[in-house]
Structures are given as structure tokens and as C-alpha cells.
Amino acid sequence: MKIFIKNQRVISMIMMSLMTLFILSGCTNNKVTNATPETLDEINITYVKAPLNVPSIVQKHQGLFEEEFGKDNIGVNLLEITSGPEQTQALAAGELDFLNAVGGTSAILAAANGVDLQVISVYSRAPKAFMILTNSDKIQSAADLEGKKVAGPKGTVLHQLLITALDTNGLSESDVEYIAMDIPSALSALMNGSIDAALLAGPAALQAMAAGAEIVTTGEGLVEGTIVVAVRGEFLREYPDLVKRFAKIQKESIKFMQDNIEEAYRITAEETGLTIENVKMMYEWYDFDPTIKPSDIEELKLTQEFLKENGMLDKTINIEDLVTAIE
């Protein structure tokens, strides 16, 4: 009987502890659900200006985010983290709230590996900005890349361009000697003749062409080069109104570009070190419409298939579940 009473007391203590945990948990969840701008001190946003991210340059130059969120005494940090994997890792760690220009490949890889993020808009589409270039007069098309050394960043839009171009010509990656390296390294390798072709984009592609390189192909008709805007999932759930205001600033920066195009050219040239002539030429390659269209969803699905087929992705996701369009 004494043993029974003792155990009964232990059970009662356990039940009380569980009830306390439940109550505390409920209070915590309620706080998150009712989070307001007043509970937030700062917002962390990536600032990626290359290859030619004019909206981001305008947003920084005009102080658009600072003006908007300063109304609620929220500080804004623009962080220059350009690598897709580094961006998604920082977001997963809670160090970033918005990825304001991240490749569709990086967003999909991160989400498939458990990172809590949502794509809220398109940043840009720029198939013409992604290129395969060569210094060899023996390479006239992607079909001529067979057996050749080709270098560029793995698991990116450029890598996808290479494989798609090869596939279109009845070849695969195994038919070339593919060397994974970043864009600056690929440019240097092309210039010093250690590779036959390079996967380049933006200013690096212009630099190669200025030095005499020829275009084997661009992404036109092969890949869209879709760059997206993503938000940390927890931030979206806690501060949906702030996410809407972020989206509003994205649209305002694009309107500024449309209404003040020469000014946009000028500040972009100053920020990137490009000539105004080069900015104008590259600007024509880009579509900055933030609306997520059905064609964008299909392009992201194709990107996921590319990642899976090339051994970079084991677990696939429902692309529609990755997207929360903010109007």
C-alpha cells in the first residue's frame, strides 16, 4: 500500500510538470502568433549587386528599406553574402531574414534539406546573361564541346545551362571534361588557355568577350536563369505584414527604374564599376518582373529535375509548397 501511494505521488508530480510545460509552451506559441513590429529590432537582408542586380542597387542607394521599416524603429542590415549556399545557411541559422536575390537551385537544395524558407517573388529572369564562352575557333556550338575541358560553378544555373546544351546536342556531362570552379577562376582559366570553354555570366562574360572570347551559346531557349526572393519561414509566419511591406519596396524600386532609367544606369555603373554603356547593354538581358508566373513554377520544377538527375539532390519537394506569392 505504501509503495502504491509513493508511486501515486510520483505520477502526480510528473503530471503537474507536464501541465506546466504545456502551459508554458502555449504561452510561447501565443507570443509568436501575436508578434508585432514592436517586438522586432532589426531586419537582415542580403545585398547582392552582381551580375547586374539593379533593383538591389536602387534599394540601397535610395534607402528604401531603411525608410519603410524605420517607421516602426526597425533597423535594416544589408549584408553582402553572394554565395547561394552561404545565404541559405545563414538564413537557416536565423542570421538572415530575406534572401534578396538567390538562385532557384540554392533555394530548392536548401528546402529539400530541411531549411525553412519560402519563395515570395521572382527577382529576375535573364537567360541571355548566362553563357558558355570559348577562345577556340574549333568550337562553334555545344556539340563541339565533346572531349573538351569546360569549367564553371557546379550546381548553378550555368551548370544547368551546360548540361541542357549538351543534351540538346545528344551529349551528356560525361562527354566533356567538366571542372568545377567559381566564375572568376573559370574566367582566368579561359584567359590563360588551361580550359577550352568557360561558364560565365554578367561582367565576367563581358570581360571575356572584350578579350576576344566567342559565345558558344547563351541560356536563351535553354534555361531561364531564374533568381528568386526568399524569406525565412518563421519570419513570414510571425511578421506577414512586414513581408508584404518588403514586397512593396521591391515593386517601388522597379517603378523607380522605369521612371528614372538614366539615373538607374548611372548609380548601377557607379556601384558595379561597369561603364554606363555596358550597364545599358546588360540591362536588356534582364526581366525584373517580380510576379511568380506559371512558367516560373515550371522552370523551378525543371531545375529540381536537373539537380536530381545529376546527383545533387536525393529528396525532392513539391515546388508549389515552396512558394508563397506576396501581392
C-alpha positions as CSV (number, residue, x, y, z in Angstrom):
1,M,0.0,0.0,0.0
2,K,2.8,2.4,0.9
3,I,4.5,1.6,-2.5
4,F,1.3,2.4,-4.3
5,I,0.9,5.7,-2.5
6,K,4.5,6.6,-3.2
7,N,4.1,5.8,-6.9
8,Q,0.9,7.8,-7.0
9,R,2.7,10.8,-5.7
10,V,5.4,10.4,-8.3
11,I,2.8,10.2,-11.0
12,S,1.1,13.3,-9.7
13,M,4.4,15.2,-9.8
14,I,5.0,14.1,-13.4
15,M,1.5,15.1,-14.4
16,M,2.0,18.6,-12.8
17,S,5.3,19.0,-14.6
18,L,3.8,18.1,-17.9
19,M,0.9,20.5,-17.4
20,T,3.4,23.3,-16.6
21,L,5.4,22.6,-19.8
22,F,2.1,22.6,-21.8
23,I,1.1,25.9,-20.3
24,L,4.5,27.5,-20.9
25,S,4.5,26.1,-24.5
26,G,1.1,27.5,-25.1
27,C,2.3,30.9,-23.9
28,T,5.3,30.8,-26.2
29,N,3.3,29.9,-29.2
30,N,0.8,32.6,-28.4
31,K,3.6,35.2,-28.3
32,V,4.9,34.1,-31.7
33,T,1.4,34.2,-33.2
34,N,0.8,37.7,-32.0
35,A,4.2,39.0,-32.8
36,T,4.1,42.7,-33.9
37,P,6.7,45.1,-35.4
38,E,7.2,46.5,-31.9
39,T,8.8,43.2,-30.9
40,L,11.4,43.4,-33.7
41,D,14.7,45.4,-33.5
42,E,16.2,44.7,-36.9
43,I,15.8,43.0,-40.3
44,N,18.7,41.3,-42.1
45,I,18.6,41.3,-45.9
46,T,21.2,40.1,-48.4
47,Y,22.7,42.7,-50.7
48,V,23.8,41.1,-54.0
49,K,24.7,43.6,-56.7
50,A,26.3,41.3,-59.3
51,P,25.9,40.4,-62.1
52,L,23.5,43.4,-62.6
53,N,21.0,43.4,-59.8
54,V,19.7,46.9,-60.5
55,P,16.7,46.7,-58.0
56,S,19.0,46.0,-55.1
57,I,21.3,48.8,-56.1
58,V,18.4,51.2,-56.3
59,Q,17.0,50.0,-52.9
60,K,20.4,50.7,-51.3
61,H,21.0,54.0,-53.0
62,Q,17.6,55.3,-52.2
63,G,17.5,53.9,-48.7
64,L,14.1,52.3,-49.4
65,F,14.1,49.6,-46.8
66,E,15.5,51.9,-44.1
67,E,12.8,54.4,-44.8
68,E,10.0,51.8,-44.8
69,F,10.9,49.9,-41.7
70,G,12.3,52.9,-39.9
71,K,8.6,53.9,-39.4
72,D,8.5,51.2,-36.8
73,N,12.0,51.9,-35.4
74,I,13.3,48.7,-37.1
75,G,16.9,48.8,-38.2
76,V,17.9,47.3,-41.5
77,N,21.2,45.5,-42.2
78,L,22.2,44.9,-45.8
79,L,24.6,42.0,-45.8
80,E,26.9,41.3,-48.8
81,I,26.6,37.5,-48.9
82,T,26.7,36.4,-52.5
83,S,27.1,32.7,-52.4
84,G,23.8,30.8,-52.6
85,P,24.8,28.1,-50.1
86,E,26.2,30.7,-47.7
87,Q,23.0,32.6,-47.9
88,T,20.7,29.7,-47.2
89,Q,23.0,28.5,-44.3
90,A,22.8,32.0,-42.7
91,L,19.0,32.0,-43.2
92,A,18.7,28.6,-41.6
93,A,20.8,29.9,-38.6
94,G,18.4,32.8,-38.2
95,E,21.1,35.3,-39.2
96,L,19.2,36.4,-42.3
97,D,15.5,37.2,-42.8
98,F,15.3,37.8,-46.5
99,L,17.4,36.4,-49.4
100,N,17.0,39.3,-51.8
101,A,18.4,37.5,-54.9
102,V,19.2,33.8,-54.6
103,G,19.4,31.2,-57.3
104,G,16.5,28.9,-57.7
105,T,18.9,26.0,-57.4
106,S,20.1,27.2,-54.0
107,A,16.5,27.7,-52.8
108,I,15.5,24.2,-53.8
109,L,18.5,22.5,-52.4
110,A,18.1,24.3,-49.1
111,A,14.4,23.5,-48.8
112,A,14.9,19.8,-49.8
113,N,17.5,19.6,-47.0
114,G,15.1,21.0,-44.4
115,V,15.7,24.7,-44.4
116,D,12.5,26.6,-43.5
117,L,12.2,29.1,-46.3
118,Q,9.5,30.4,-48.7
119,V,9.9,31.9,-52.2
120,I,7.8,35.1,-52.2
121,S,8.7,36.5,-55.6
122,V,10.9,36.3,-58.6
123,Y,13.9,38.6,-58.6
124,S,14.9,38.3,-62.2
125,R,14.9,36.1,-65.3
126,A,18.0,36.5,-67.5
127,P,18.6,33.7,-69.9
128,K,20.9,35.9,-72.1
129,A,23.1,36.8,-69.2
130,F,24.3,33.2,-68.7
131,M,26.8,32.0,-71.3
132,I,29.3,29.4,-72.4
133,L,32.3,31.1,-74.0
134,T,35.4,29.8,-75.7
135,N,38.7,31.1,-77.2
136,S,38.9,28.1,-79.6
137,D,37.9,28.6,-83.3
138,K,37.2,24.8,-83.3
139,I,34.2,25.2,-81.0
140,Q,31.2,26.7,-82.8
141,S,28.4,25.0,-80.9
142,A,27.7,22.9,-77.8
143,A,28.2,19.8,-80.0
144,D,31.8,20.8,-80.4
145,L,32.4,20.6,-76.7
146,E,32.7,16.8,-76.8
147,G,36.0,15.8,-75.2
148,K,36.9,19.4,-74.3
149,K,37.7,20.9,-70.9
150,V,34.8,23.0,-69.6
151,A,34.9,24.9,-66.3
152,G,32.3,26.7,-64.2
153,P,30.4,26.7,-60.9
154,K,28.7,23.3,-60.1
155,G,25.0,23.1,-59.2
156,T,24.2,26.5,-60.6
157,V,22.2,28.0,-63.5
158,L,25.4,27.9,-65.5
159,H,26.0,24.2,-64.8
160,Q,22.3,23.6,-65.8
161,L,22.9,25.5,-69.0
162,L,25.9,23.3,-69.9
163,I,24.0,20.1,-69.3
164,T,20.9,21.3,-71.1
165,A,23.0,22.5,-74.1
166,L,24.8,19.2,-74.3
167,D,21.6,17.2,-74.0
168,T,20.1,19.2,-76.9
169,N,23.0,18.0,-79.0
170,G,22.8,14.4,-77.9
171,L,25.6,14.6,-75.4
172,S,25.9,14.5,-71.6
173,E,28.3,15.8,-69.0
174,S,30.3,12.6,-69.2
175,D,31.2,13.6,-72.8
176,V,33.2,16.6,-71.6
177,E,35.9,17.1,-69.0
178,Y,33.9,19.2,-66.6
179,I,35.9,21.1,-64.0
180,A,34.0,22.7,-61.1
181,M,35.3,26.2,-60.2
182,D,33.9,29.6,-59.4
183,I,33.3,32.2,-62.1
184,P,36.5,34.3,-61.5
185,S,38.6,31.2,-61.6
186,A,36.9,29.9,-64.8
187,L,37.5,33.3,-66.4
188,S,41.2,33.2,-65.5
189,A,41.4,29.6,-66.8
190,L,39.8,30.6,-70.1
191,M,42.2,33.6,-70.5
192,N,45.3,31.5,-69.8
193,G,44.3,28.7,-72.1
194,S,44.1,25.9,-69.5
195,I,40.4,25.1,-70.4
196,D,38.6,25.1,-73.7
197,A,35.3,26.8,-72.6
198,A,34.0,28.6,-69.5
199,L,30.6,29.0,-68.0
200,L,30.3,32.8,-67.3
201,A,27.7,35.4,-66.5
202,G,27.4,39.2,-66.3
203,P,30.6,41.3,-66.1
204,A,32.8,38.2,-66.3
205,A,31.3,37.3,-69.6
206,L,31.7,40.8,-70.9
207,Q,35.4,40.8,-69.8
208,A,36.0,37.5,-71.7
209,M,34.3,38.8,-74.8
210,A,36.4,42.0,-74.6
211,A,39.5,39.8,-74.6
212,G,38.3,38.0,-77.7
213,A,36.2,35.1,-76.4
214,E,33.3,34.0,-78.5
215,I,29.8,32.9,-77.3
216,V,29.1,29.2,-77.8
217,T,25.6,29.6,-76.5
218,T,23.6,31.7,-74.1
219,G,20.7,30.4,-71.9
220,E,18.1,31.7,-74.3
221,G,15.8,28.8,-75.2
222,L,17.6,26.5,-72.8
223,V,17.3,27.9,-69.2
224,E,15.5,30.9,-67.8
225,G,18.2,31.8,-65.3
226,T,15.6,32.3,-62.6
227,I,16.7,34.2,-59.5
228,V,14.2,34.4,-56.6
229,V,13.5,36.3,-53.4
230,A,13.0,34.1,-50.3
231,V,12.1,34.7,-46.7
232,R,12.8,32.8,-43.5
233,G,9.7,30.7,-42.9
234,E,9.4,31.6,-39.2
235,F,9.7,35.3,-40.1
236,L,6.9,35.0,-42.6
237,R,4.7,33.3,-40.0
238,E,5.5,35.9,-37.3
239,Y,5.5,39.1,-39.4
240,P,3.4,38.6,-42.5
241,D,2.7,42.3,-42.8
242,L,6.4,43.2,-42.8
243,V,6.8,40.7,-45.6
244,K,4.1,42.4,-47.6
245,R,5.9,45.7,-47.0
246,F,9.2,44.2,-48.2
247,A,7.4,43.1,-51.4
248,K,6.0,46.6,-51.7
249,I,9.6,48.0,-51.7
250,Q,10.6,45.5,-54.4
251,K,7.9,46.9,-56.6
252,E,8.7,50.5,-55.8
253,S,12.3,50.0,-56.8
254,I,11.3,48.6,-60.1
255,K,9.0,51.6,-60.7
256,F,11.9,53.9,-59.9
257,M,13.9,52.1,-62.5
258,Q,11.1,52.6,-65.1
259,D,10.6,56.2,-64.3
260,N,14.2,57.2,-63.8
261,I,16.1,54.8,-66.1
262,E,19.1,57.0,-66.8
263,E,19.6,57.6,-63.1
264,A,19.3,53.8,-62.5
265,Y,22.0,53.3,-65.2
266,R,24.2,55.9,-63.5
267,I,24.1,54.5,-59.9
268,T,24.4,50.9,-61.2
269,A,27.6,51.9,-63.1
270,E,29.0,53.6,-60.0
271,E,28.2,50.7,-57.8
272,T,29.5,47.9,-60.1
273,G,32.4,49.7,-61.7
274,L,30.9,49.0,-65.2
275,T,30.7,51.6,-67.8
276,I,27.2,53.1,-68.4
277,E,27.4,51.6,-72.0
278,N,27.9,48.1,-70.5
279,V,25.1,48.6,-68.0
280,K,22.7,49.6,-70.7
281,M,23.7,46.5,-72.8
282,M,23.3,44.1,-69.9
283,Y,20.1,45.7,-68.7
284,E,18.4,44.5,-71.8
285,W,19.1,40.9,-70.8
286,Y,17.1,41.1,-67.6
287,D,13.4,40.8,-66.8
288,F,12.8,42.1,-63.2
289,D,9.1,41.5,-63.1
290,P,8.6,40.0,-59.5
291,T,5.3,38.3,-60.3
292,I,5.5,34.5,-59.9
293,K,4.1,33.1,-63.2
294,P,3.1,29.5,-64.0
295,S,6.2,29.4,-66.3
296,D,8.4,30.2,-63.3
297,I,6.9,27.3,-61.3
298,E,7.6,25.0,-64.3
299,E,11.2,26.3,-64.6
300,L,11.8,25.6,-60.9
301,K,10.5,22.1,-61.4
302,L,12.9,21.6,-64.3
303,T,15.7,22.9,-62.1
304,Q,14.8,20.4,-59.4
305,E,14.9,17.6,-62.0
306,F,18.3,18.8,-63.2
307,L,19.6,18.7,-59.6
308,K,18.2,15.2,-59.0
309,E,19.3,13.7,-62.3
310,N,22.9,14.9,-61.7
311,G,23.2,13.5,-58.2
312,M,23.0,16.8,-56.3
313,L,19.6,16.1,-54.8
314,D,18.2,13.0,-53.2
315,K,14.9,14.1,-51.7
316,T,12.6,16.2,-54.0
317,I,10.0,18.6,-52.8
318,N,6.6,19.9,-54.0
319,I,7.6,23.2,-55.7
320,E,4.2,24.6,-55.1
321,D,4.7,24.2,-51.4
322,L,7.9,26.2,-51.6
323,V,6.1,29.3,-53.0
324,T,4.1,31.9,-51.1
325,A,3.4,34.6,-53.6
326,I,3.1,38.0,-51.9
327,E,0.9,40.5,-53.8
